[in-house]
Amino acid sequence: MQVTSQQVSSNGGRKLEVIVAGDEGSARLDRVLAQRTPELSRSRLKALILAGSVTVKDAVVRDPAYHVASGDTIIIDVPEAAPAEPKGEDIALDIVYEDDDIIVIDKPRGLVVHPAAGHATGTLVNALISHCGSSLSGIGGVNRPGIVHRLDKDTTGLMVVAKNDHAHQSLTAQFADHGRTGPMERGYMAFAWGVPNRPHGTIDAPIDRHPHAREKMAVRQGGREAITHFEVLTSFAGRDGKPVASLLACRLETGRTHQIRVHLAHLGHPLMGDAVYGPHFKTKAGHLGPEGKDALTALDRQALHAYLLALEHPRTGELLHWEAPLPEDLLLLQRALAAAV
C-alpha cells in the first residue's frame, strides 16, 4: 500500500496523494503517512506537516497527531529539494589582481556568476571555491560566497570578489554609493545600434521588472532609481555610408539588473547582439558590410564589456584602478565595423 498517485506541483516538486485504507495500524496522520510513503523519513514528514504542506480533505493540517479516517484523501506537497552547497571546480580564471582581501577577475563570456536554477555547476562561484578554498566571505550565503556584484552570463569584464567579511562589507557599501561620494567607478564599452543624437549624456530612468515578461527588466514609473552616463567614442557607417552603429563608453551611477541594456534600448539604441532587449533591431544587420555581418553572427551575445573598475581597498584605503581590454570577439566586431567605413 503505497502512494495512490503523484504529480508535479507548482513549486517544481511533487504532489503525493494518499487515500487512507484504515489498516495502517494507527489513525495518527504522521504514522499513516510513515506507513504509506516509506520514501519520506518520519522527520521529513513531520517537517512537511508543520510547514502546512499536508492537506486532509482539502484542508491544511499542521498537527502530526491529527486523526484521519478510512477513505480520507491526504495530499502531500513535497517541494523540490534545495540545491546542495556548491563545490569547488577546476575552472580557469583570468585573475587581474589578488591579495588577502579581494580578488579581481576578467570574466569571460558564458560564465554564470553564481549557482541558480538551470546553472547548478560550472559557475564563477564554483571556480572561486576551488581557487580560494574557505577564505571567501560568507555574508552572501552558501550560493554566493564573496559575491558583491554581478555581470550577466554573456557580459565580459572586470569583477571584484570579497575574500573575507570585512572586505565584503566595505565593497558592498562602495557599490551602494557607486562613486557619488567615494572613488568607486565602473565603466563599460558598449556597441549599440545607431548613434545617439548627442556626444554624451545621462539616462535617468527608473527600472523595475517587466510587467509581463518577468525574466526581463524595463523602464517603469515607480521603479528603482537608475542612472547611466554615456559618451559616444566612435560611430560606424553601414554599406550605404550612413551611420549604423556606435561604440559608447558607459559609466554606472547605480547598479540595477541589466541596467545598461535596458537604458540603451529605452534610448532607442539597444546593444548589438542583445536578443532580449534588441531583437527588433535584427534587420539592421542588413545595413552592415559582409565583415560586420559575419562578426555580429559570430558574436552571438550582447556587445558589452566591463572595461573599467576603480575602488578603495577595503583594508588599506588605497585607490585601486584596473582596465581590461576588449575580448577577442568584440575586437573582431570593432575591426569589422571600422572596415566598412
C-alpha positions as CSV (number, residue, x, y, z in Angstrom):
1,M,0.0,0.0,0.0
2,Q,2.0,2.9,-1.3
3,V,1.1,6.4,-2.7
4,T,-2.0,6.3,-4.8
5,S,-0.8,8.9,-7.3
6,Q,1.7,11.7,-7.8
7,Q,2.1,14.8,-10.0
8,V,4.4,17.8,-10.4
9,S,3.5,20.6,-8.0
10,S,3.6,24.4,-8.8
11,N,6.9,24.7,-6.8
12,G,8.7,22.2,-9.0
13,G,8.4,19.4,-6.5
14,R,5.9,16.6,-6.3
15,K,2.3,16.3,-5.1
16,L,1.6,12.9,-3.5
17,E,-1.9,11.6,-3.0
18,V,-2.7,9.0,-0.3
19,I,-6.1,7.6,0.4
20,V,-6.4,6.2,4.0
21,A,-7.1,2.5,3.9
22,G,-7.8,2.1,7.6
23,D,-5.4,-0.7,8.1
24,E,-2.3,1.4,8.7
25,G,-2.1,0.4,12.5
26,S,-2.8,4.0,13.7
27,A,-5.2,6.8,13.0
28,R,-2.5,9.5,13.6
29,L,-1.6,11.5,10.4
30,D,2.1,11.2,10.8
31,R,2.0,7.4,11.4
32,V,-0.3,6.8,8.5
33,L,2.0,8.7,6.2
34,A,5.0,6.9,7.5
35,Q,3.3,3.7,6.5
36,R,2.2,4.8,3.1
37,T,5.2,6.9,2.0
38,P,8.3,4.9,3.0
39,E,10.5,7.1,0.7
40,L,10.0,10.0,3.1
41,S,11.6,9.8,6.5
42,R,9.5,10.4,9.7
43,S,11.4,13.7,10.4
44,R,10.8,14.9,6.8
45,L,7.1,14.1,7.1
46,K,6.8,15.9,10.4
47,A,8.5,18.9,8.9
48,L,6.2,18.9,5.9
49,I,3.1,18.7,8.2
50,L,4.3,21.6,10.4
51,A,5.1,23.7,7.3
52,G,1.5,23.4,6.1
53,S,2.4,21.2,3.1
54,V,-0.1,18.5,4.0
55,T,-3.9,18.7,3.4
56,V,-6.6,16.3,4.6
57,K,-9.9,16.5,2.7
58,D,-8.7,19.8,1.1
59,A,-7.9,21.4,4.5
60,V,-4.3,22.2,5.7
61,V,-3.5,20.2,8.8
62,R,-0.4,21.2,10.8
63,D,-0.9,18.7,13.7
64,P,1.1,15.4,13.2
65,A,-1.2,13.8,15.8
66,Y,-4.4,14.7,13.9
67,H,-6.6,11.6,13.5
68,V,-7.6,10.6,10.0
69,A,-10.4,8.2,9.0
70,S,-10.6,5.4,6.4
71,G,-11.3,6.9,3.0
72,D,-9.8,10.3,3.7
73,T,-7.7,11.8,0.9
74,I,-4.3,13.2,2.0
75,I,-2.2,15.4,-0.3
76,I,1.5,16.0,0.5
77,D,3.2,18.8,-1.4
78,V,6.8,17.9,-1.4
79,P,8.9,20.9,-2.6
80,E,11.9,20.4,-4.8
81,A,15.0,19.6,-2.8
82,A,17.2,22.6,-2.0
83,P,20.3,22.6,-4.1
84,A,23.4,21.3,-2.5
85,E,26.1,23.7,-1.3
86,P,28.3,24.5,-4.3
87,K,31.6,22.6,-4.7
88,G,34.9,23.8,-6.0
89,E,35.5,23.1,-9.7
90,D,38.8,23.5,-11.6
91,I,37.7,26.3,-13.9
92,A,40.4,28.6,-15.3
93,L,40.2,32.2,-14.0
94,D,41.8,35.3,-15.6
95,I,43.0,36.9,-12.4
96,V,43.8,40.6,-12.7
97,Y,44.7,41.2,-9.1
98,E,44.6,39.3,-5.8
99,D,45.6,39.8,-2.2
100,D,44.3,38.6,1.2
101,D,41.2,40.7,1.0
102,I,40.0,40.8,-2.6
103,I,40.3,39.1,-6.0
104,V,39.6,40.9,-9.3
105,I,38.9,38.8,-12.4
106,D,38.3,39.4,-16.0
107,K,35.2,37.4,-16.6
108,P,34.8,35.5,-19.9
109,R,31.6,35.2,-21.9
110,G,29.3,32.3,-21.0
111,L,30.3,32.2,-17.3
112,V,27.3,32.4,-14.9
113,V,28.4,34.2,-11.6
114,H,26.6,32.0,-9.0
115,P,24.6,28.8,-8.9
116,A,20.9,29.3,-9.8
117,A,18.1,27.4,-11.5
118,G,19.5,25.7,-14.6
119,H,23.1,26.5,-13.6
120,A,23.9,24.4,-10.5
121,T,27.6,23.9,-11.5
122,G,30.2,25.5,-13.8
123,T,29.8,29.0,-12.3
124,L,32.3,31.6,-11.2
125,V,31.4,30.7,-7.5
126,N,32.5,27.0,-8.2
127,A,35.8,28.3,-9.7
128,L,36.3,30.7,-6.8
129,I,35.7,28.0,-4.2
130,S,38.3,25.9,-5.9
131,H,40.8,28.7,-6.1
132,C,40.3,30.4,-2.7
133,G,39.1,27.4,-0.6
134,S,37.2,28.5,2.5
135,S,38.6,32.0,2.6
136,L,35.7,33.6,0.7
137,S,33.3,35.9,2.6
138,G,30.2,34.1,3.9
139,I,27.9,37.1,4.0
140,G,26.4,36.4,0.7
141,G,25.2,32.9,1.8
142,V,26.4,29.5,0.7
143,N,25.5,30.0,-3.0
144,R,27.1,33.5,-3.3
145,P,30.3,33.4,-1.2
146,G,32.3,36.6,-1.7
147,I,29.9,38.0,-4.4
148,V,29.2,41.7,-4.0
149,H,28.1,42.4,-7.6
150,R,27.3,40.5,-10.8
151,L,27.8,40.6,-14.5
152,D,25.3,38.9,-16.8
153,K,26.3,35.5,-18.1
154,D,27.4,36.8,-21.6
155,T,28.8,40.2,-20.4
156,T,32.6,40.1,-20.1
157,G,35.0,42.1,-18.0
158,L,36.1,43.1,-14.5
159,M,34.5,41.8,-11.3
160,V,35.8,42.1,-7.7
161,V,35.1,39.4,-5.1
162,A,35.5,39.7,-1.3
163,K,37.7,37.1,0.4
164,N,36.6,38.0,3.9
165,D,33.7,39.6,5.7
166,H,35.4,42.9,6.3
167,A,36.1,43.3,2.6
168,H,32.6,42.2,1.8
169,Q,31.1,44.9,4.0
170,S,33.4,47.6,2.6
171,L,32.8,46.7,-1.0
172,T,29.0,46.4,-0.5
173,A,29.0,50.0,0.9
174,Q,31.1,51.2,-2.1
175,F,28.8,49.6,-4.6
176,A,25.7,51.1,-2.9
177,D,27.3,54.6,-3.2
178,H,28.5,53.9,-6.7
179,G,31.0,56.8,-6.7
180,R,28.7,59.5,-5.6
181,T,30.8,60.3,-2.6
182,G,33.6,57.7,-2.9
183,P,36.1,56.6,-5.5
184,M,34.1,53.6,-6.9
185,E,33.9,53.7,-10.7
186,R,32.5,51.1,-13.2
187,G,32.9,51.6,-16.9
188,Y,31.6,49.6,-19.8
189,M,32.3,49.5,-23.5
190,A,29.0,49.1,-25.4
191,F,28.5,48.6,-29.1
192,A,25.0,49.9,-29.8
193,W,22.7,50.2,-32.9
194,G,22.6,53.7,-34.3
195,V,24.2,56.8,-32.9
196,P,22.8,58.9,-30.0
197,N,21.8,62.4,-31.0
198,R,24.3,63.9,-28.6
199,P,28.0,63.1,-28.0
200,H,27.5,62.4,-24.3
201,G,24.5,62.4,-21.9
202,T,22.8,60.8,-18.9
203,I,19.9,58.4,-18.9
204,D,18.0,58.9,-15.7
205,A,15.1,56.4,-15.9
206,P,13.8,54.1,-13.1
207,I,14.0,50.3,-13.7
208,D,11.7,47.5,-12.4
209,R,10.6,44.1,-13.5
210,H,8.9,44.0,-16.9
211,P,5.1,43.9,-16.3
212,H,4.6,40.8,-18.5
213,A,8.0,39.1,-19.2
214,R,9.2,38.5,-15.7
215,E,12.7,37.5,-16.8
216,K,13.2,41.0,-18.3
217,M,13.6,44.4,-16.7
218,A,12.0,47.6,-18.1
219,V,12.0,51.4,-17.5
220,R,8.9,51.8,-15.3
221,Q,7.4,54.7,-13.4
222,G,7.8,53.9,-9.7
223,G,10.8,51.6,-10.3
224,R,14.2,51.8,-8.6
225,E,16.4,54.8,-9.4
226,A,18.7,54.0,-12.3
227,I,21.3,56.4,-13.8
228,T,23.7,55.7,-16.7
229,H,26.2,58.2,-18.1
230,F,27.4,57.7,-21.7
231,E,29.8,59.1,-24.2
232,V,30.0,58.3,-27.9
233,L,33.5,57.2,-28.7
234,T,33.1,56.2,-32.4
235,S,30.4,55.8,-34.9
236,F,30.4,53.2,-37.7
237,A,28.9,53.6,-41.2
238,G,26.9,50.9,-42.9
239,R,27.1,49.8,-46.6
240,D,25.3,52.9,-47.7
241,G,27.7,55.2,-45.9
242,K,25.2,56.3,-43.3
243,P,25.8,55.8,-39.5
244,V,24.5,52.4,-38.4
245,A,26.2,51.7,-35.1
246,S,28.4,53.3,-32.4
247,L,30.8,52.5,-29.6
248,L,29.8,54.0,-26.3
249,A,31.7,54.3,-23.0
250,C,29.1,53.9,-20.2
251,R,29.5,54.7,-16.6
252,L,27.1,53.4,-13.9
253,E,25.9,55.6,-11.1
254,T,23.5,52.9,-9.9
255,G,23.7,49.1,-10.4
256,R,20.4,47.7,-11.4
257,T,19.9,44.4,-13.2
258,H,20.5,44.7,-16.9
259,Q,20.8,48.5,-16.4
260,I,22.9,49.4,-19.5
261,R,21.0,47.0,-21.7
262,V,17.6,48.4,-20.6
263,H,18.7,52.1,-20.7
264,L,20.2,51.9,-24.2
265,A,17.2,50.1,-25.5
266,H,15.0,52.8,-23.9
267,L,17.1,55.4,-25.6
268,G,16.4,53.7,-29.0
269,H,20.0,52.3,-29.3
270,P,20.0,48.7,-28.0
271,L,23.2,46.8,-27.7
272,M,24.2,44.9,-30.8
273,G,23.6,41.2,-30.4
274,D,21.2,41.7,-27.5
275,A,18.5,39.1,-28.2
276,V,16.4,40.1,-25.1
277,Y,16.3,43.9,-25.4
278,G,17.0,44.5,-29.1
279,P,15.5,41.6,-31.1
280,H,13.5,44.1,-33.3
281,F,16.9,45.5,-34.5
282,K,17.9,42.2,-36.1
283,T,17.0,43.6,-39.5
284,K,19.6,46.4,-39.0
285,A,22.3,43.7,-39.7
286,G,21.3,44.0,-43.3
287,H,22.9,47.5,-43.3
288,L,26.3,46.2,-42.2
289,G,29.0,45.2,-44.6
290,P,29.7,41.5,-45.1
291,E,32.5,41.5,-42.5
292,G,30.3,43.3,-39.9
293,K,27.5,40.8,-40.5
294,D,29.8,37.9,-40.0
295,A,31.4,39.3,-36.9
296,L,27.9,40.0,-35.3
297,T,26.7,36.5,-36.1
298,A,29.9,35.0,-34.6
299,L,29.5,37.3,-31.5
300,D,26.1,35.7,-30.5
301,R,25.8,37.8,-27.4
302,Q,25.2,41.3,-26.2
303,A,28.2,43.5,-27.2
304,L,29.0,44.7,-23.6
305,H,32.3,44.6,-21.7
306,A,33.1,45.9,-18.2
307,Y,36.4,47.5,-19.1
308,L,37.0,49.8,-16.0
309,L,36.8,49.2,-12.3
310,A,38.1,51.6,-9.6
311,L,37.6,51.2,-5.9
312,E,39.1,51.9,-2.4
313,H,40.9,48.9,-1.0
314,P,38.8,47.6,2.0
315,R,41.8,47.4,4.3
316,T,44.5,49.9,3.2
317,G,42.2,52.6,1.8
318,E,44.4,52.8,-1.3
319,L,42.7,53.8,-4.5
320,L,42.9,50.9,-7.0
321,H,42.2,51.1,-10.7
322,W,42.0,48.4,-13.4
323,E,41.2,48.3,-17.1
324,A,40.6,45.3,-19.2
325,P,41.0,45.4,-23.0
326,L,38.2,44.3,-25.2
327,P,37.9,40.5,-25.6
328,E,38.7,38.9,-28.9
329,D,35.1,38.6,-30.1
330,L,34.4,42.4,-29.5
331,L,37.8,43.3,-31.1
332,L,36.7,41.4,-34.2
333,L,33.4,43.2,-34.2
334,Q,35.1,46.6,-33.8
335,R,37.6,45.9,-36.7
336,A,34.8,44.6,-38.9
337,L,32.6,47.7,-38.3
338,A,35.5,50.1,-38.8
339,A,36.5,48.3,-42.1
340,A,33.2,49.2,-43.6
341,V,33.9,53.0,-43.2
